[in-house]
Amino acid sequence: MKGLCTARRAGSRESADAGAHAWARWPDRLARLLPHPAGTPFTFCYGLVLVATSLFAAYGDPATVAALLRGSSTDVAHLATAPPLVLVASALWIAGGLASPYALGFVLVLTALERRIGGRRTAGVFLGGHLVATLATEIPVGLWVMAGRLPETSLHRLDYGISFGLLASVGALAGLYAPVARSALLVCVSALLARDLLAYEDPLGNWGHVLALLAGVATWPLLPGRPRPLPRPRPRRQTPAGAGS
């Protein structure tokens, strides 16, 4: 009996130690959600740039901020004259600033993606989605203006921000998860995008978000470390009755 009590006390101490060890690891787990200059240099450096531009947009001279945003806009007029410049400049701002959900999404999504596929591939996914969604939404605007179906003011639509690149990164990140988590992530994001489309407040930008998500999904075959489907078991060959006897 005495030995049994001693064993119970030892088991309780082991359980307590295991629980304390698990709680002690929470700071490390939370830290992995945030960018780090050594582990996720692309997200960390890009995030610092976005913090700087967001603070300038919030506290800088309003006239100067408005002029910079207009000059960074990826509208048809700017894309026709200086496409490389505006494609890069438009991705240096967060629409809505640091209080925007895009800011939190940028930190969590790009940190997770870069930890899995590296900085260069993460930059490629982000910038590729930004480029594809921008051109896919602005080129039709230019064509519709030429056809007379839209006014010429549509050539100067203010369009900037990281949302296209972020949605492409979400699409790519989903491909690195197991099927259940992948489906849950895509369903949740798709529901949010569908809600925005039904609201019809910014249809061009909202369709750009859908295209950016699809662009990220299209990168799945190129991503390293993506879960592979389990091979199907081969059917066993049935030996005819009497064979081999």
C-alpha positions as a Markdown table, in Angstrom:
| # | Residue | x | y | z |
|---|---|---|---|---|
| 1 | Met | 0.0 | 0.0 | 0.0 |
| 2 | Lys | 2.8 | 2.3 | 0.9 |
| 3 | Gly | 4.5 | 1.6 | -2.4 |
| 4 | Leu | 1.2 | 2.4 | -4.3 |
| 5 | Cys | 0.9 | 5.8 | -2.6 |
| 6 | Thr | 4.5 | 6.6 | -3.4 |
| 7 | Ala | 3.9 | 5.7 | -7.1 |
| 8 | Arg | 0.8 | 7.9 | -7.1 |
| 9 | Arg | 2.7 | 10.8 | -5.7 |
| 10 | Ala | 5.5 | 10.3 | -8.2 |
| 11 | Gly | 2.9 | 10.2 | -11.0 |
| 12 | Ser | 1.3 | 13.4 | -9.8 |
| 13 | Arg | 4.7 | 15.1 | -9.7 |
| 14 | Glu | 5.5 | 14.0 | -13.2 |
| 15 | Ser | 2.1 | 15.3 | -14.5 |
| 16 | Ala | 2.7 | 18.6 | -12.7 |
| 17 | Asp | 6.2 | 18.9 | -14.2 |
| 18 | Ala | 4.8 | 18.1 | -17.7 |
| 19 | Gly | 2.1 | 20.7 | -17.3 |
| 20 | Ala | 4.6 | 23.3 | -16.1 |
| 21 | His | 6.9 | 22.4 | -19.0 |
| 22 | Ala | 4.1 | 22.9 | -21.5 |
| 23 | Trp | 3.2 | 26.3 | -20.0 |
| 24 | Ala | 6.9 | 27.3 | -20.2 |
| 25 | Arg | 6.9 | 26.6 | -23.9 |
| 26 | Trp | 4.0 | 29.0 | -24.7 |
| 27 | Pro | 6.3 | 32.1 | -25.0 |
| 28 | Asp | 8.4 | 30.2 | -27.6 |
| 29 | Arg | 5.3 | 29.1 | -29.5 |
| 30 | Leu | 3.9 | 32.7 | -29.5 |
| 31 | Ala | 7.3 | 34.0 | -30.6 |
| 32 | Arg | 7.2 | 31.7 | -33.7 |
| 33 | Leu | 4.1 | 33.5 | -34.8 |
| 34 | Leu | 6.0 | 36.8 | -35.2 |
| 35 | Pro | 8.7 | 37.7 | -37.7 |
| 36 | His | 12.3 | 37.6 | -36.7 |
| 37 | Pro | 15.4 | 39.0 | -38.6 |
| 38 | Ala | 17.1 | 35.7 | -38.5 |
| 39 | Gly | 14.3 | 33.3 | -39.1 |
| 40 | Thr | 12.0 | 35.3 | -41.4 |
| 41 | Pro | 14.1 | 38.2 | -42.8 |
| 42 | Phe | 11.8 | 39.0 | -45.7 |
| 43 | Thr | 8.7 | 39.4 | -43.5 |
| 44 | Phe | 10.6 | 41.2 | -40.8 |
| 45 | Cys | 12.2 | 43.8 | -43.1 |
| 46 | Tyr | 9.1 | 44.2 | -45.2 |
| 47 | Gly | 7.1 | 44.6 | -42.0 |
| 48 | Leu | 9.4 | 47.4 | -40.8 |
| 49 | Val | 8.8 | 49.3 | -44.1 |
| 50 | Leu | 5.1 | 48.9 | -43.8 |
| 51 | Val | 5.2 | 50.2 | -40.2 |
| 52 | Ala | 7.2 | 53.2 | -41.4 |
| 53 | Thr | 4.8 | 54.0 | -44.3 |
| 54 | Ser | 1.7 | 53.5 | -42.1 |
| 55 | Leu | 3.0 | 55.9 | -39.4 |
| 56 | Phe | 3.9 | 58.4 | -42.1 |
| 57 | Ala | 0.4 | 58.1 | -43.6 |
| 58 | Ala | -1.2 | 58.6 | -40.1 |
| 59 | Tyr | 1.0 | 61.5 | -38.9 |
| 60 | Gly | 2.6 | 63.0 | -42.0 |
| 61 | Asp | 1.5 | 66.1 | -43.9 |
| 62 | Pro | -2.0 | 65.2 | -45.4 |
| 63 | Ala | -1.2 | 66.9 | -48.7 |
| 64 | Thr | 2.1 | 65.0 | -49.0 |
| 65 | Val | 0.5 | 61.7 | -48.0 |
| 66 | Ala | -2.3 | 62.2 | -50.6 |
| 67 | Ala | 0.2 | 63.0 | -53.3 |
| 68 | Leu | 2.3 | 59.9 | -52.5 |
| 69 | Leu | -0.7 | 57.6 | -52.5 |
| 70 | Arg | -1.9 | 59.0 | -55.8 |
| 71 | Gly | 1.6 | 58.5 | -57.2 |
| 72 | Ser | 1.7 | 54.9 | -55.9 |
| 73 | Ser | -1.7 | 53.9 | -57.3 |
| 74 | Thr | -1.7 | 51.0 | -59.8 |
| 75 | Asp | -4.4 | 52.6 | -61.9 |
| 76 | Val | -4.4 | 52.2 | -65.7 |
| 77 | Ala | -2.8 | 55.6 | -66.2 |
| 78 | His | 0.2 | 54.9 | -64.1 |
| 79 | Leu | 0.5 | 51.3 | -65.3 |
| 80 | Ala | 0.7 | 52.6 | -68.9 |
| 81 | Thr | 3.5 | 55.1 | -68.1 |
| 82 | Ala | 5.6 | 53.6 | -65.2 |
| 83 | Pro | 4.5 | 50.0 | -64.5 |
| 84 | Pro | 7.5 | 48.7 | -62.5 |
| 85 | Leu | 7.5 | 51.8 | -60.3 |
| 86 | Val | 3.9 | 51.8 | -59.3 |
| 87 | Leu | 3.7 | 48.0 | -58.9 |
| 88 | Val | 6.4 | 48.2 | -56.2 |
| 89 | Ala | 5.3 | 51.5 | -54.7 |
| 90 | Ser | 1.7 | 50.4 | -54.3 |
| 91 | Ala | 2.8 | 47.4 | -52.2 |
| 92 | Leu | 4.5 | 49.7 | -49.7 |
| 93 | Trp | 1.2 | 50.9 | -48.1 |
| 94 | Ile | -1.5 | 49.2 | -46.0 |
| 95 | Ala | -5.0 | 50.4 | -46.8 |
| 96 | Gly | -6.4 | 51.4 | -43.4 |
| 97 | Gly | -3.0 | 51.6 | -41.7 |
| 98 | Leu | -1.8 | 49.5 | -38.8 |
| 99 | Ala | -5.3 | 49.1 | -37.4 |
| 100 | Ser | -6.4 | 47.3 | -40.6 |
| 101 | Pro | -6.9 | 43.5 | -40.5 |
| 102 | Tyr | -4.5 | 43.3 | -43.4 |
| 103 | Ala | -1.7 | 44.4 | -41.0 |
| 104 | Leu | -2.3 | 41.5 | -38.6 |
| 105 | Gly | -2.9 | 39.1 | -41.5 |
| 106 | Phe | 0.5 | 40.1 | -43.0 |
| 107 | Val | 2.4 | 39.3 | -39.9 |
| 108 | Leu | 0.7 | 35.9 | -39.2 |
| 109 | Val | 0.4 | 34.6 | -42.8 |
| 110 | Leu | 3.8 | 35.7 | -44.2 |
| 111 | Thr | 5.7 | 34.6 | -41.0 |
| 112 | Ala | 4.1 | 31.1 | -41.3 |
| 113 | Leu | 4.7 | 30.9 | -45.0 |
| 114 | Glu | 8.3 | 32.1 | -44.8 |
| 115 | Arg | 9.1 | 29.6 | -42.0 |
| 116 | Arg | 8.0 | 26.8 | -44.3 |
| 117 | Ile | 9.3 | 27.8 | -47.8 |
| 118 | Gly | 11.9 | 30.5 | -47.2 |
| 119 | Gly | 12.2 | 34.2 | -47.9 |
| 120 | Arg | 12.8 | 34.1 | -51.7 |
| 121 | Arg | 9.8 | 31.9 | -52.4 |
| 122 | Thr | 7.6 | 33.9 | -50.0 |
| 123 | Ala | 8.6 | 37.1 | -51.8 |
| 124 | Gly | 7.8 | 35.4 | -55.1 |
| 125 | Val | 4.4 | 34.3 | -54.0 |
| 126 | Phe | 3.5 | 37.7 | -52.6 |
| 127 | Leu | 4.8 | 39.8 | -55.5 |
| 128 | Gly | 3.4 | 37.4 | -58.0 |
| 129 | Gly | -0.1 | 37.5 | -56.5 |
| 130 | His | 0.2 | 41.3 | -56.3 |
| 131 | Leu | 1.2 | 41.5 | -60.0 |
| 132 | Val | -1.3 | 39.0 | -61.4 |
| 133 | Ala | -4.3 | 40.4 | -59.5 |
| 134 | Thr | -3.4 | 44.0 | -60.3 |
| 135 | Leu | -3.1 | 43.4 | -64.1 |
| 136 | Ala | -6.1 | 41.1 | -64.2 |
| 137 | Thr | -8.3 | 43.8 | -62.8 |
| 138 | Glu | -6.8 | 47.0 | -64.3 |
| 139 | Ile | -6.3 | 45.8 | -67.9 |
| 140 | Pro | -10.1 | 45.2 | -68.4 |
| 141 | Val | -10.8 | 48.7 | -67.1 |
| 142 | Gly | -8.5 | 50.1 | -69.8 |
| 143 | Leu | -10.2 | 48.1 | -72.4 |
| 144 | Trp | -13.7 | 49.1 | -71.2 |
| 145 | Val | -12.7 | 52.8 | -71.3 |
| 146 | Met | -11.4 | 52.4 | -74.9 |
| 147 | Ala | -14.7 | 50.8 | -75.8 |
| 148 | Gly | -16.6 | 53.6 | -74.3 |
| 149 | Arg | -18.3 | 51.6 | -71.6 |
| 150 | Leu | -16.5 | 53.3 | -68.7 |
| 151 | Pro | -15.7 | 57.0 | -68.2 |
| 152 | Glu | -12.1 | 58.2 | -68.6 |
| 153 | Thr | -12.0 | 58.9 | -64.8 |
| 154 | Ser | -11.8 | 55.2 | -64.3 |
| 155 | Leu | -8.2 | 55.4 | -65.6 |
| 156 | His | -7.3 | 57.2 | -62.4 |
| 157 | Arg | -8.9 | 55.0 | -59.8 |
| 158 | Leu | -7.0 | 55.0 | -56.5 |
| 159 | Asp | -5.6 | 51.5 | -55.9 |
| 160 | Tyr | -2.8 | 50.6 | -53.5 |
| 161 | Gly | -2.1 | 48.2 | -50.6 |
| 162 | Ile | -0.9 | 44.7 | -49.7 |
| 163 | Ser | -4.2 | 42.9 | -49.9 |
| 164 | Phe | -3.5 | 41.1 | -53.3 |
| 165 | Gly | -0.1 | 39.8 | -52.1 |
| 166 | Leu | -1.5 | 38.8 | -48.8 |
| 167 | Leu | -4.4 | 36.8 | -50.3 |
| 168 | Ala | -1.9 | 35.1 | -52.6 |
| 169 | Ser | 0.1 | 34.2 | -49.6 |
| 170 | Val | -3.0 | 32.8 | -47.8 |
| 171 | Gly | -3.7 | 30.6 | -50.9 |
| 172 | Ala | -0.1 | 29.3 | -50.9 |
| 173 | Leu | 0.0 | 28.7 | -47.2 |
| 174 | Ala | -3.2 | 26.6 | -47.4 |
| 175 | Gly | -1.4 | 24.2 | -49.7 |
| 176 | Leu | 1.1 | 23.4 | -47.0 |
| 177 | Tyr | -1.5 | 22.3 | -44.4 |
| 178 | Ala | -3.1 | 18.9 | -44.0 |
| 179 | Pro | -6.4 | 18.4 | -46.0 |
| 180 | Val | -8.7 | 19.3 | -43.0 |
| 181 | Ala | -6.9 | 22.4 | -42.0 |
| 182 | Arg | -6.4 | 23.4 | -45.7 |
| 183 | Ser | -10.1 | 23.1 | -46.4 |
| 184 | Ala | -11.1 | 25.0 | -43.2 |
| 185 | Leu | -8.8 | 27.9 | -44.1 |
| 186 | Leu | -10.0 | 28.1 | -47.7 |
| 187 | Val | -13.6 | 27.9 | -46.7 |
| 188 | Cys | -13.3 | 30.7 | -44.1 |
| 189 | Val | -11.4 | 33.0 | -46.5 |
| 190 | Ser | -13.7 | 32.3 | -49.4 |
| 191 | Ala | -16.7 | 33.1 | -47.2 |
| 192 | Leu | -15.2 | 36.5 | -46.3 |
| 193 | Leu | -14.5 | 37.2 | -50.0 |
| 194 | Ala | -18.0 | 36.2 | -51.0 |
| 195 | Arg | -19.5 | 38.5 | -48.4 |
| 196 | Asp | -17.4 | 41.4 | -49.8 |
| 197 | Leu | -18.6 | 40.6 | -53.3 |
| 198 | Leu | -22.2 | 40.6 | -52.3 |
| 199 | Ala | -21.8 | 43.9 | -50.5 |
| 200 | Tyr | -20.7 | 45.4 | -53.9 |
| 201 | Glu | -18.8 | 48.3 | -52.4 |
| 202 | Asp | -15.6 | 47.8 | -54.4 |
| 203 | Pro | -16.3 | 45.0 | -57.0 |
| 204 | Leu | -13.0 | 45.5 | -58.9 |
| 205 | Gly | -10.9 | 45.2 | -55.8 |
| 206 | Asn | -13.0 | 42.3 | -54.4 |
| 207 | Trp | -12.6 | 40.3 | -57.6 |
| 208 | Gly | -8.9 | 41.1 | -57.4 |
| 209 | His | -8.8 | 39.4 | -54.0 |
| 210 | Val | -10.5 | 36.3 | -55.5 |
| 211 | Leu | -7.9 | 36.2 | -58.3 |
| 212 | Ala | -5.0 | 36.7 | -55.9 |
| 213 | Leu | -6.2 | 33.8 | -53.7 |
| 214 | Leu | -6.4 | 31.6 | -56.8 |
| 215 | Ala | -3.0 | 32.7 | -57.9 |
| 216 | Gly | -1.6 | 31.5 | -54.5 |
| 217 | Val | -3.4 | 28.2 | -54.9 |
| 218 | Ala | -1.9 | 27.8 | -58.3 |
| 219 | Thr | 1.6 | 27.8 | -56.7 |
| 220 | Trp | 0.9 | 24.5 | -54.8 |
| 221 | Pro | 2.8 | 22.3 | -57.2 |
| 222 | Leu | 5.9 | 24.5 | -56.8 |
| 223 | Leu | 6.0 | 24.6 | -53.0 |
| 224 | Pro | 8.5 | 22.5 | -51.1 |
| 225 | Gly | 7.3 | 20.5 | -48.1 |
| 226 | Arg | 3.7 | 20.2 | -49.3 |
| 227 | Pro | 1.9 | 17.2 | -47.9 |
| 228 | Arg | 1.7 | 14.4 | -50.4 |
| 229 | Pro | -1.4 | 12.2 | -50.7 |
| 230 | Leu | -1.0 | 8.7 | -49.4 |
| 231 | Pro | -0.5 | 6.1 | -52.1 |
| 232 | Arg | -3.5 | 3.9 | -52.8 |
| 233 | Pro | -3.0 | 0.3 | -51.8 |
| 234 | Arg | -2.6 | -1.9 | -54.8 |
| 235 | Pro | -5.3 | -4.6 | -55.1 |
| 236 | Arg | -4.1 | -8.0 | -54.3 |
| 237 | Arg | -4.0 | -10.5 | -57.1 |
| 238 | Gln | -6.3 | -13.4 | -56.4 |
| 239 | Thr | -4.7 | -16.7 | -57.2 |
| 240 | Pro | -7.1 | -19.0 | -59.2 |
| 241 | Ala | -8.3 | -22.0 | -57.3 |
| 242 | Gly | -6.0 | -24.9 | -57.8 |
| 243 | Ala | -3.1 | -22.8 | -59.0 |
| 244 | Gly | 0.2 | -23.9 | -57.7 |
| 245 | Ser | -1.1 | -27.2 | -56.4 |
